[in-house]
């Protein structure tokens, strides 16, 4: 088949969507399919296909769309929040760009977020099957970031509608966790039979190879390394991790914490470190390309998310055989069993995370046992072959239904 993978977000970036798209593209091409990728360029000023270099300047579309949409809202719906208008303009621009790149040649479209799903569902050829994978809940993230101030506001109603239409504007929607499936059903009234749970997989052998590659960063002598690879954004909960580390410092000082990643909160978090006198214990590494090698050098993985889905960072830490100390946000409890494959604390509770960190620092046997059991669990559950088999079964299901409606032959693997 000729397949289009599409996301509204920019590619590449540090995060699950980008990792998933890379994995999916590589595996589909190994199976003999032809794959294009359509997304925002990293500067968000262009749309492009990174696999073939085709680009389109965003301003050429946005000038026209902005005038039309803004005029409509001023005349018909002047009460609507500017944030909502902006999101509508962004979606219309994405639709227009997708049409200009051409959608008729694809046998299947696989979108990766609620914005691209609704956009491409509206403009794709009628007979082209579209499957979506939803990697998280933007509406909830808007609450944590402050973009939406409460559930009694018009922006929340708009964000909720985005979640609903982003999930149902497809022939089938894949979600990686039962948590996200249940959230879509209970909070946004998405029909449960429209969603299929397919957990992520990863190329375990390739990741293990990257762990053996060198890195310029070395372990400090006589200290254990805690590593937290996550974007520095509100939803990842770094504020609570730093509070936990402040408590930990009062008990023992034989550790350092590497924060791997960048984001809007970097300045605030660095100031919090100064306020808590943690500057000698916490190192901000920024975005790195050697995370597997850094994981190998660390002893403890920590993730304090306030909301998350099925973080690849947890999967990688488990494959690396590290003791994982995590929050119970989102789908993480589906990945980590407290006391067996890691230690889990309630999201946002710094005291509980501190106690778990102290436990794995104090007891080497427990730390090694948790890491070994996490690795065995991961090697079975994060198989890329399992993910691709389930994903391709979903592809065949929706393509077959479309073919039956219009007549034709069945696809093969």
Buried (B, 14 or more C-beta within 10 A) or exposed (E): BEBBBBBBBBBBBBBBBBBBBBBBBBBBEEEEBBBBBBBBBEEEEBBBBBBEEBBBEBEEBBEEBBEEBBEEBEEEEEEBBEBBBEBBBBBBBBBBBBBEBEBEEBBBBBBBBBBBBBBBBBEBEEEBBBBBBBBBBBBBBBBBEEBBEEEEEEBBBBBBBBBBBBBBBBBBBBBBBEBBBBBBBEBBEBEEEBBBBBBBBBBBEEBEEBBEEEBEBEBEEEEBBBBBBBBBBBBBBBBBBBBBBBBBBEEEEEBBBBBBBBBEBBEEBBEBBEEBEBEEBBBBBEBBEBBBBBBBBBBBBBBBBBBBBBBBBBBBBBBBBBBBBBBBBBBBBBBBBEEEBBBBBEBBBBEBBBBBBBBBBEEEEBBBBBBEBBBEBBEEBBBBEBBBBBBBEBBBBBBBEBBEEEEEEEBEE
